[in-house]
């Protein structure tokens, strides 16, 4: 089984993302049930 990074690790619902800062490409991934799962930022 391959974990799907676009699904919630807790409940399995599809995550939606929200761009927090498009200059730094900072994106928040959130689940409707569980809230924000993680934020991603390029190194
Ligand atoms: Zn969830």
mmCIF file of the protein (N, C-alpha, C, O) and its ligand, coordinates in Angstrom:
data_MODEL
# 
_entry.id   MODEL 
# 
loop_
_entity.id 
_entity.type 
_entity.pdbx_number_of_molecules 
1 polymer     1 
2 non-polymer 1 
# 
_entity_poly.entity_id                      1 
_entity_poly.type                           'polypeptide(L)' 
_entity_poly.nstd_linkage                   no 
_entity_poly.nstd_monomer                   no 
_entity_poly.pdbx_seq_one_letter_code       
;(UNK)(UNK)(UNK)(UNK)(UNK)(UNK)(UNK)(UNK)(UNK)(UNK)(UNK)(UNK)(UNK)(UNK)(UNK)(UNK)
(UNK)(UNK)(UNK)(UNK)(UNK)(UNK)(UNK)(UNK)(UNK)(UNK)(UNK)(UNK)(UNK)(UNK)(UNK)(UNK)
(UNK)(UNK)(UNK)(UNK)(UNK)(UNK)(UNK)(UNK)(UNK)(UNK)(UNK)
;
_entity_poly.pdbx_seq_one_letter_code_can   XXXXXXXXXXXXXXXXXXXXXXXXXXXXXXXXXXXXXXXXXXX 
_entity_poly.pdbx_strand_id                 A 
# 
loop_
_entity_poly_seq.entity_id 
_entity_poly_seq.num 
_entity_poly_seq.mon_id 
_entity_poly_seq.hetero 
1 1  UNK n 
1 2  UNK n 
1 3  UNK n 
1 4  UNK n 
1 5  UNK n 
1 6  UNK n 
1 7  UNK n 
1 8  UNK n 
1 9  UNK n 
1 10 UNK n 
1 11 UNK n 
1 12 UNK n 
1 13 UNK n 
1 14 UNK n 
1 15 UNK n 
1 16 UNK n 
1 17 UNK n 
1 18 UNK n 
1 19 UNK n 
1 20 UNK n 
1 21 UNK n 
1 22 UNK n 
1 23 UNK n 
1 24 UNK n 
1 25 UNK n 
1 26 UNK n 
1 27 UNK n 
1 28 UNK n 
1 29 UNK n 
1 30 UNK n 
1 31 UNK n 
1 32 UNK n 
1 33 UNK n 
1 34 UNK n 
1 35 UNK n 
1 36 UNK n 
1 37 UNK n 
1 38 UNK n 
1 39 UNK n 
1 40 UNK n 
1 41 UNK n 
1 42 UNK n 
1 43 UNK n 
# 
loop_
_struct_asym.id 
_struct_asym.entity_id 
A 1 
B 2 
# 
loop_
_chem_comp.id 
_chem_comp.type 
_chem_comp.mon_nstd_flag 
UNK 'L-peptide linking' . 
ZN  non-polymer         . 
# 
_pdbx_entity_nonpoly.entity_id   2 
_pdbx_entity_nonpoly.name        ? 
_pdbx_entity_nonpoly.comp_id     ZN 
# 
_pdbx_nonpoly_scheme.asym_id         B 
_pdbx_nonpoly_scheme.entity_id       2 
_pdbx_nonpoly_scheme.mon_id          ZN 
_pdbx_nonpoly_scheme.ndb_seq_num     1 
_pdbx_nonpoly_scheme.pdb_seq_num     101 
_pdbx_nonpoly_scheme.auth_seq_num    101 
_pdbx_nonpoly_scheme.pdb_mon_id      ZN 
_pdbx_nonpoly_scheme.auth_mon_id     ZN 
_pdbx_nonpoly_scheme.pdb_strand_id   A 
_pdbx_nonpoly_scheme.pdb_ins_code    . 
# 
loop_
_atom_site.group_PDB 
_atom_site.id 
_atom_site.type_symbol 
_atom_site.label_atom_id 
_atom_site.label_alt_id 
_atom_site.label_comp_id 
_atom_site.label_asym_id 
_atom_site.label_entity_id 
_atom_site.label_seq_id 
_atom_site.pdbx_PDB_ins_code 
_atom_site.Cartn_x 
_atom_site.Cartn_y 
_atom_site.Cartn_z 
_atom_site.occupancy 
_atom_site.B_iso_or_equiv 
_atom_site.pdbx_formal_charge 
_atom_site.auth_seq_id 
_atom_site.auth_comp_id 
_atom_site.auth_asym_id 
_atom_site.auth_atom_id 
_atom_site.pdbx_PDB_model_num 
ATOM   1   N  N  . UNK A 1 1  ? 0.853   -1.195 0.000  1.00 0.00 ? 1   UNK A N  1 
ATOM   2   C  CA . UNK A 1 1  ? 0.000   0.000  0.000  1.00 0.00 ? 1   UNK A CA 1 
ATOM   3   C  C  . UNK A 1 1  ? 0.890   1.247  0.000  1.00 0.00 ? 1   UNK A C  1 
ATOM   4   O  O  . UNK A 1 1  ? 1.805   1.380  0.813  1.00 0.00 ? 1   UNK A O  1 
ATOM   5   N  N  . UNK A 1 2  ? 0.606   2.126  -0.903 1.00 0.00 ? 2   UNK A N  1 
ATOM   6   C  CA . UNK A 1 2  ? 1.371   3.372  -0.965 1.00 0.00 ? 2   UNK A CA 1 
ATOM   7   C  C  . UNK A 1 2  ? 0.559   4.483  -0.332 1.00 0.00 ? 2   UNK A C  1 
ATOM   8   O  O  . UNK A 1 2  ? -0.569  4.742  -0.752 1.00 0.00 ? 2   UNK A O  1 
ATOM   9   N  N  . UNK A 1 3  ? 1.111   5.137  0.662  1.00 0.00 ? 3   UNK A N  1 
ATOM   10  C  CA . UNK A 1 3  ? 0.380   6.260  1.261  1.00 0.00 ? 3   UNK A CA 1 
ATOM   11  C  C  . UNK A 1 3  ? 0.205   7.384  0.252  1.00 0.00 ? 3   UNK A C  1 
ATOM   12  O  O  . UNK A 1 3  ? 1.143   7.761  -0.452 1.00 0.00 ? 3   UNK A O  1 
ATOM   13  N  N  . UNK A 1 4  ? -0.992  7.904  0.196  1.00 0.00 ? 4   UNK A N  1 
ATOM   14  C  CA . UNK A 1 4  ? -1.286  8.986  -0.730 1.00 0.00 ? 4   UNK A CA 1 
ATOM   15  C  C  . UNK A 1 4  ? -1.076  10.316 -0.011 1.00 0.00 ? 4   UNK A C  1 
ATOM   16  O  O  . UNK A 1 4  ? -1.793  10.615 0.945  1.00 0.00 ? 4   UNK A O  1 
ATOM   17  N  N  . UNK A 1 5  ? -0.121  11.108 -0.445 1.00 0.00 ? 5   UNK A N  1 
ATOM   18  C  CA . UNK A 1 5  ? 0.177   12.363 0.265  1.00 0.00 ? 5   UNK A CA 1 
ATOM   19  C  C  . UNK A 1 5  ? -0.957  13.372 0.174  1.00 0.00 ? 5   UNK A C  1 
ATOM   20  O  O  . UNK A 1 5  ? -0.978  14.362 0.905  1.00 0.00 ? 5   UNK A O  1 
ATOM   21  N  N  . UNK A 1 6  ? -1.904  13.115 -0.733 1.00 0.00 ? 6   UNK A N  1 
ATOM   22  C  CA . UNK A 1 6  ? -3.010  14.066 -0.862 1.00 0.00 ? 6   UNK A CA 1 
ATOM   23  C  C  . UNK A 1 6  ? -4.237  13.594 -0.097 1.00 0.00 ? 6   UNK A C  1 
ATOM   24  O  O  . UNK A 1 6  ? -5.330  14.134 -0.268 1.00 0.00 ? 6   UNK A O  1 
ATOM   25  N  N  . UNK A 1 7  ? -4.052  12.577 0.753  1.00 0.00 ? 7   UNK A N  1 
ATOM   26  C  CA . UNK A 1 7  ? -5.151  12.141 1.604  1.00 0.00 ? 7   UNK A CA 1 
ATOM   27  C  C  . UNK A 1 7  ? -4.764  12.275 3.062  1.00 0.00 ? 7   UNK A C  1 
ATOM   28  O  O  . UNK A 1 7  ? -3.591  12.172 3.422  1.00 0.00 ? 7   UNK A O  1 
ATOM   29  N  N  . UNK A 1 8  ? -5.765  12.505 3.893  1.00 0.00 ? 8   UNK A N  1 
ATOM   30  C  CA . UNK A 1 8  ? -5.525  12.672 5.317  1.00 0.00 ? 8   UNK A CA 1 
ATOM   31  C  C  . UNK A 1 8  ? -4.990  11.367 5.911  1.00 0.00 ? 8   UNK A C  1 
ATOM   32  O  O  . UNK A 1 8  ? -5.590  10.311 5.714  1.00 0.00 ? 8   UNK A O  1 
ATOM   33  N  N  . UNK A 1 9  ? -3.868  11.427 6.636  1.00 0.00 ? 9   UNK A N  1 
ATOM   34  C  CA . UNK A 1 9  ? -3.322  10.213 7.253  1.00 0.00 ? 9   UNK A CA 1 
ATOM   35  C  C  . UNK A 1 9  ? -4.184  9.705  8.399  1.00 0.00 ? 9   UNK A C  1 
ATOM   36  O  O  . UNK A 1 9  ? -4.047  8.554  8.814  1.00 0.00 ? 9   UNK A O  1 
ATOM   37  N  N  . UNK A 1 10 ? -5.061  10.543 8.911  1.00 0.00 ? 10  UNK A N  1 
ATOM   38  C  CA . UNK A 1 10 ? -5.893  10.160 10.045 1.00 0.00 ? 10  UNK A CA 1 
ATOM   39  C  C  . UNK A 1 10 ? -7.208  9.521  9.607  1.00 0.00 ? 10  UNK A C  1 
ATOM   40  O  O  . UNK A 1 10 ? -7.547  8.421  10.043 1.00 0.00 ? 10  UNK A O  1 
ATOM   41  N  N  . UNK A 1 11 ? -7.944  10.217 8.742  1.00 0.00 ? 11  UNK A N  1 
ATOM   42  C  CA . UNK A 1 11 ? -9.271  9.717  8.388  1.00 0.00 ? 11  UNK A CA 1 
ATOM   43  C  C  . UNK A 1 11 ? -9.384  9.304  6.919  1.00 0.00 ? 11  UNK A C  1 
ATOM   44  O  O  . UNK A 1 11 ? -10.387 8.707  6.527  1.00 0.00 ? 11  UNK A O  1 
ATOM   45  N  N  . UNK A 1 12 ? -8.368  9.611  6.098  1.00 0.00 ? 12  UNK A N  1 
ATOM   46  C  CA . UNK A 1 12 ? -8.371  9.151  4.725  1.00 0.00 ? 12  UNK A CA 1 
ATOM   47  C  C  . UNK A 1 12 ? -9.144  10.036 3.757  1.00 0.00 ? 12  UNK A C  1 
ATOM   48  O  O  . UNK A 1 12 ? -9.242  9.725  2.570  1.00 0.00 ? 12  UNK A O  1 
ATOM   49  N  N  . UNK A 1 13 ? -9.683  11.119 4.252  1.00 0.00 ? 13  UNK A N  1 
ATOM   50  C  CA . UNK A 1 13 ? -10.374 12.038 3.362  1.00 0.00 ? 13  UNK A CA 1 
ATOM   51  C  C  . UNK A 1 13 ? -9.375  12.766 2.464  1.00 0.00 ? 13  UNK A C  1 
ATOM   52  O  O  . UNK A 1 13 ? -8.221  12.960 2.846  1.00 0.00 ? 13  UNK A O  1 
ATOM   53  N  N  . UNK A 1 14 ? -9.815  13.164 1.286  1.00 0.00 ? 14  UNK A N  1 
ATOM   54  C  CA . UNK A 1 14 ? -8.927  13.964 0.441  1.00 0.00 ? 14  UNK A CA 1 
ATOM   55  C  C  . UNK A 1 14 ? -8.589  15.292 1.108  1.00 0.00 ? 14  UNK A C  1 
ATOM   56  O  O  . UNK A 1 14 ? -9.453  15.957 1.680  1.00 0.00 ? 14  UNK A O  1 
ATOM   57  N  N  . UNK A 1 15 ? -7.327  15.659 1.024  1.00 0.00 ? 15  UNK A N  1 
ATOM   58  C  CA . UNK A 1 15 ? -6.914  16.943 1.579  1.00 0.00 ? 15  UNK A CA 1 
ATOM   59  C  C  . UNK A 1 15 ? -7.141  18.038 0.553  1.00 0.00 ? 15  UNK A C  1 
ATOM   60  O  O  . UNK A 1 15 ? -7.111  17.805 -0.655 1.00 0.00 ? 15  UNK A O  1 
ATOM   61  N  N  . UNK A 1 16 ? -7.367  19.223 1.062  1.00 0.00 ? 16  UNK A N  1 
ATOM   62  C  CA . UNK A 1 16 ? -7.361  20.373 0.162  1.00 0.00 ? 16  UNK A CA 1 
ATOM   63  C  C  . UNK A 1 16 ? -6.205  21.264 0.569  1.00 0.00 ? 16  UNK A C  1 
ATOM   64  O  O  . UNK A 1 16 ? -5.809  21.298 1.734  1.00 0.00 ? 16  UNK A O  1 
ATOM   65  N  N  . UNK A 1 17 ? -5.669  21.984 -0.404 1.00 0.00 ? 17  UNK A N  1 
ATOM   66  C  CA . UNK A 1 17 ? -4.532  22.820 -0.076 1.00 0.00 ? 17  UNK A CA 1 
ATOM   67  C  C  . UNK A 1 17 ? -4.878  24.280 -0.260 1.00 0.00 ? 17  UNK A C  1 
ATOM   68  O  O  . UNK A 1 17 ? -5.760  24.657 -1.031 1.00 0.00 ? 17  UNK A O  1 
ATOM   69  N  N  . UNK A 1 18 ? -4.150  25.072 0.475  1.00 0.00 ? 18  UNK A N  1 
ATOM   70  C  CA . UNK A 1 18 ? -4.376  26.505 0.483  1.00 0.00 ? 18  UNK A CA 1 
ATOM   71  C  C  . UNK A 1 18 ? -3.011  27.165 0.372  1.00 0.00 ? 18  UNK A C  1 
ATOM   72  O  O  . UNK A 1 18 ? -2.099  26.860 1.140  1.00 0.00 ? 18  UNK A O  1 
ATOM   73  N  N  . UNK A 1 19 ? -2.880  28.050 -0.567 1.00 0.00 ? 19  UNK A N  1 
ATOM   74  C  CA . UNK A 1 19 ? -1.596  28.724 -0.744 1.00 0.00 ? 19  UNK A CA 1 
ATOM   75  C  C  . UNK A 1 19 ? -1.481  29.851 0.274  1.00 0.00 ? 19  UNK A C  1 
ATOM   76  O  O  . UNK A 1 19 ? -2.271  30.796 0.272  1.00 0.00 ? 19  UNK A O  1 
ATOM   77  N  N  . UNK A 1 20 ? -0.493  29.732 1.131  1.00 0.00 ? 20  UNK A N  1 
ATOM   78  C  CA . UNK A 1 20 ? -0.304  30.726 2.185  1.00 0.00 ? 20  UNK A CA 1 
ATOM   79  C  C  . UNK A 1 20 ? 0.577   31.873 1.717  1.00 0.00 ? 20  UNK A C  1 
ATOM   80  O  O  . UNK A 1 20 ? 0.360   33.033 2.067  1.00 0.00 ? 20  UNK A O  1 
ATOM   81  N  N  . UNK A 1 21 ? 1.567   31.523 0.926  1.00 0.00 ? 21  UNK A N  1 
ATOM   82  C  CA . UNK A 1 21 ? 2.524   32.539 0.484  1.00 0.00 ? 21  UNK A CA 1 
ATOM   83  C  C  . UNK A 1 21 ? 3.050   32.110 -0.876 1.00 0.00 ? 21  UNK A C  1 
ATOM   84  O  O  . UNK A 1 21 ? 3.889   31.215 -0.980 1.00 0.00 ? 21  UNK A O  1 
ATOM   85  N  N  . UNK A 1 22 ? 2.548   32.758 -1.913 1.00 0.00 ? 22  UNK A N  1 
ATOM   86  C  CA . UNK A 1 22 ? 2.924   32.268 -3.235 1.00 0.00 ? 22  UNK A CA 1 
ATOM   87  C  C  . UNK A 1 22 ? 4.300   32.723 -3.675 1.00 0.00 ? 22  UNK A C  1 
ATOM   88  O  O  . UNK A 1 22 ? 4.810   32.263 -4.696 1.00 0.00 ? 22  UNK A O  1 
ATOM   89  N  N  . UNK A 1 23 ? 4.903   33.617 -2.920 1.00 0.00 ? 23  UNK A N  1 
ATOM   90  C  CA . UNK A 1 23 ? 6.284   33.968 -3.245 1.00 0.00 ? 23  UNK A CA 1 
ATOM   91  C  C  . UNK A 1 23 ? 7.244   32.888 -2.762 1.00 0.00 ? 23  UNK A C  1 
ATOM   92  O  O  . UNK A 1 23 ? 8.261   32.611 -3.398 1.00 0.00 ? 23  UNK A O  1 
ATOM   93  N  N  . UNK A 1 24 ? 6.909   32.293 -1.642 1.00 0.00 ? 24  UNK A N  1 
ATOM   94  C  CA . UNK A 1 24 ? 7.767   31.239 -1.086 1.00 0.00 ? 24  UNK A CA 1 
ATOM   95  C  C  . UNK A 1 24 ? 7.193   29.857 -1.350 1.00 0.00 ? 24  UNK A C  1 
ATOM   96  O  O  . UNK A 1 24 ? 7.758   28.854 -0.912 1.00 0.00 ? 24  UNK A O  1 
ATOM   97  N  N  . UNK A 1 25 ? 6.064   29.797 -2.069 1.00 0.00 ? 25  UNK A N  1 
ATOM   98  C  CA . UNK A 1 25 ? 5.413   28.520 -2.368 1.00 0.00 ? 25  UNK A CA 1 
ATOM   99  C  C  . UNK A 1 25 ? 5.079   27.749 -1.102 1.00 0.00 ? 25  UNK A C  1 
ATOM   100 O  O  . UNK A 1 25 ? 5.194   26.524 -1.054 1.00 0.00 ? 25  UNK A O  1 
ATOM   101 N  N  . UNK A 1 26 ? 4.669   28.476 -0.088 1.00 0.00 ? 26  UNK A N  1 
ATOM   102 C  CA . UNK A 1 26 ? 4.268   27.830 1.151  1.00 0.00 ? 26  UNK A CA 1 
ATOM   103 C  C  . UNK A 1 26 ? 2.794   27.439 1.044  1.00 0.00 ? 26  UNK A C  1 
ATOM   104 O  O  . UNK A 1 26 ? 1.923   28.281 0.825  1.00 0.00 ? 26  UNK A O  1 
ATOM   105 N  N  . UNK A 1 27 ? 2.543   26.150 1.204  1.00 0.00 ? 27  UNK A N  1 
ATOM   106 C  CA . UNK A 1 27 ? 1.197   25.622 1.021  1.00 0.00 ? 27  UNK A CA 1 
ATOM   107 C  C  . UNK A 1 27 ? 0.775   24.874 2.282  1.00 0.00 ? 27  UNK A C  1 
ATOM   108 O  O  . UNK A 1 27 ? 1.555   24.116 2.859  1.00 0.00 ? 27  UNK A O  1 
ATOM   109 N  N  . UNK A 1 28 ? -0.459  25.095 2.699  1.00 0.00 ? 28  UNK A N  1 
ATOM   110 C  CA . UNK A 1 28 ? -1.011  24.346 3.828  1.00 0.00 ? 28  UNK A CA 1 
ATOM   111 C  C  . UNK A 1 28 ? -1.954  23.284 3.299  1.00 0.00 ? 28  UNK A C  1 
ATOM   112 O  O  . UNK A 1 28 ? -2.840  23.571 2.493  1.00 0.00 ? 28  UNK A O  1 
ATOM   113 N  N  . UNK A 1 29 ? -1.761  22.056 3.756  1.00 0.00 ? 29  UNK A N  1 
ATOM   114 C  CA . UNK A 1 29 ? -2.662  20.957 3.424  1.00 0.00 ? 29  UNK A CA 1 
ATOM   115 C  C  . UNK A 1 29 ? -3.581  20.752 4.610  1.00 0.00 ? 29  UNK A C  1 
ATOM   116 O  O  . UNK A 1 29 ? -3.126  20.613 5.746  1.00 0.00 ? 29  UNK A O  1 
ATOM   117 N  N  . UNK A 1 30 ? -4.886  20.734 4.337  1.00 0.00 ? 30  UNK A N  1 
ATOM   118 C  CA . UNK A 1 30 ? -5.810  20.594 5.450  1.00 0.00 ? 30  UNK A CA 1 
ATOM   119 C  C  . UNK A 1 30 ? -6.919  19.614 5.106  1.00 0.00 ? 30  UNK A C  1 
ATOM   120 O  O  . UNK A 1 30 ? -7.282  19.408 3.947  1.00 0.00 ? 30  UNK A O  1 
ATOM   121 N  N  . UNK A 1 31 ? -7.439  19.019 6.176  1.00 0.00 ? 31  UNK A N  1 
ATOM   122 C  CA . UNK A 1 31 ? -8.543  18.080 6.091  1.00 0.00 ? 31  UNK A CA 1 
ATOM   123 C  C  . UNK A 1 31 ? -9.770  18.770 6.686  1.00 0.00 ? 31  UNK A C  1 
ATOM   124 O  O  . UNK A 1 31 ? -9.664  19.479 7.686  1.00 0.00 ? 31  UNK A O  1 
ATOM   125 N  N  . UNK A 1 32 ? -10.922 18.562 6.073  1.00 0.00 ? 32  UNK A N  1 
ATOM   126 C  CA . UNK A 1 32 ? -12.128 19.201 6.577  1.00 0.00 ? 32  UNK A CA 1 
ATOM   127 C  C  . UNK A 1 32 ? -12.461 18.732 7.985  1.00 0.00 ? 32  UNK A C  1 
ATOM   128 O  O  . UNK A 1 32 ? -13.009 19.499 8.778  1.00 0.00 ? 32  UNK A O  1 
ATOM   129 N  N  . UNK A 1 33 ? -12.141 17.491 8.305  1.00 0.00 ? 33  UNK A N  1 
ATOM   130 C  CA . UNK A 1 33 ? -12.474 16.940 9.611  1.00 0.00 ? 33  UNK A CA 1 
ATOM   131 C  C  . UNK A 1 33 ? -11.387 17.197 10.642 1.00 0.00 ? 33  UNK A C  1 
ATOM   132 O  O  . UNK A 1 33 ? -11.686 17.464 11.806 1.00 0.00 ? 33  UNK A O  1 
ATOM   133 N  N  . UNK A 1 34 ? -10.117 17.119 10.223 1.00 0.00 ? 34  UNK A N  1 
ATOM   134 C  CA . UNK A 1 34 ? -9.018  17.101 11.179 1.00 0.00 ? 34  UNK A CA 1 
ATOM   135 C  C  . UNK A 1 34 ? -8.258  18.423 11.231 1.00 0.00 ? 34  UNK A C  1 
ATOM   136 O  O  . UNK A 1 34 ? -7.425  18.615 12.118 1.00 0.00 ? 34  UNK A O  1 
ATOM   137 N  N  . UNK A 1 35 ? -8.525  19.330 10.310 1.00 0.00 ? 35  UNK A N  1 
ATOM   138 C  CA . UNK A 1 35 ? -7.800  20.594 10.309 1.00 0.00 ? 35  UNK A CA 1 
ATOM   139 C  C  . UNK A 1 35 ? -6.517  20.495 9.501  1.00 0.00 ? 35  UNK A C  1 
ATOM   140 O  O  . UNK A 1 35 ? -6.346  19.597 8.676  1.00 0.00 ? 35  UNK A O  1 
ATOM   141 N  N  . UNK A 1 36 ? -5.630  21.427 9.755  1.00 0.00 ? 36  UNK A N  1 
ATOM   142 C  CA . UNK A 1 36 ? -4.386  21.479 8.981  1.00 0.00 ? 36  UNK A CA 1 
ATOM   143 C  C  . UNK A 1 36 ? -3.511  20.272 9.310  1.00 0.00 ? 36  UNK A C  1 
ATOM   144 O  O  . UNK A 1 36 ? -3.250  19.970 10.475 1.00 0.00 ? 36  UNK A O  1 
ATOM   145 N  N  . UNK A 1 37 ? -3.074  19.601 8.269  1.00 0.00 ? 37  UNK A N  1 
ATOM   146 C  CA . UNK A 1 37 ? -2.232  18.418 8.447  1.00 0.00 ? 37  UNK A CA 1 
ATOM   147 C  C  . UNK A 1 37 ? -0.763  18.804 8.424  1.00 0.00 ? 37  UNK A C  1 
ATOM   148 O  O  . UNK A 1 37 ? 0.013   18.408 9.293  1.00 0.00 ? 37  UNK A O  1 
ATOM   149 N  N  . UNK A 1 38 ? -0.399  19.574 7.427  1.00 0.00 ? 38  UNK A N  1 
ATOM   150 C  CA . UNK A 1 38 ? 1.004   19.976 7.327  1.00 0.00 ? 38  UNK A CA 1 
ATOM   151 C  C  . UNK A 1 38 ? 1.124   21.163 6.407  1.00 0.00 ? 38  UNK A C  1 
ATOM   152 O  O  . UNK A 1 38 ? 0.206   21.484 5.653  1.00 0.00 ? 38  UNK A O  1 
ATOM   153 N  N  . UNK A 1 39 ? 2.254   21.800 6.479  1.00 0.00 ? 39  UNK A N  1 
ATOM   154 C  CA . UNK A 1 39 ? 2.575   22.833 5.512  1.00 0.00 ? 39  UNK A CA 1 
ATOM   155 C  C  . UNK A 1 39 ? 3.828   22.405 4.774  1.00 0.00 ? 39  UNK A C  1 
ATOM   156 O  O  . UNK A 1 39 ? 4.717   21.765 5.336  1.00 0.00 ? 39  UNK A O  1 
ATOM   157 N  N  . UNK A 1 40 ? 3.879   22.766 3.529  1.00 0.00 ? 40  UNK A N  1 
ATOM   158 C  CA . UNK A 1 40 ? 5.045   22.413 2.728  1.00 0.00 ? 40  UNK A CA 1 
ATOM   159 C  C  . UNK A 1 40 ? 5.717   23.681 2.257  1.00 0.00 ? 40  UNK A C  1 
ATOM   160 O  O  . UNK A 1 40 ? 5.074   24.696 1.991  1.00 0.00 ? 40  UNK A O  1 
ATOM   161 N  N  . UNK A 1 41 ? 7.008   23.593 2.164  1.00 0.00 ? 41  UNK A N  1 
ATOM   162 C  CA . UNK A 1 41 ? 7.812   24.727 1.754  1.00 0.00 ? 41  UNK A CA 1 
ATOM   163 C  C  . UNK A 1 41 ? 9.043   24.172 1.056  1.00 0.00 ? 41  UNK A C  1 
ATOM   164 O  O  . UNK A 1 41 ? 9.655   23.236 1.572  1.00 0.00 ? 41  UNK A O  1 
ATOM   165 N  N  . UNK A 1 42 ? 9.423   24.695 -0.068 1.00 0.00 ? 42  UNK A N  1 
ATOM   166 C  CA . UNK A 1 42 ? 10.630  24.192 -0.735 1.00 0.00 ? 42  UNK A CA 1 
ATOM   167 C  C  . UNK A 1 42 ? 11.870  24.481 0.110  1.00 0.00 ? 42  UNK A C  1 
ATOM   168 O  O  . UNK A 1 42 ? 11.916  25.458 0.858  1.00 0.00 ? 42  UNK A O  1 
ATOM   169 N  N  . UNK A 1 43 ? 12.855  23.628 -0.023 1.00 0.00 ? 43  UNK A N  1 
ATOM   170 C  CA . UNK A 1 43 ? 14.078  23.760 0.778  1.00 0.00 ? 43  UNK A CA 1 
ATOM   171 C  C  . UNK A 1 43 ? 14.838  25.015 0.380  1.00 0.00 ? 43  UNK A C  1 
ATOM   172 O  O  . UNK A 1 43 ? 15.896  25.300 0.942  1.00 0.00 ? 43  UNK A O  1 
HETATM 173 ZN ZN . ZN  B 2 .  ? -8.823  13.903 8.359  1.00 0.00 ? 101 ZN  A ZN 1 
# 
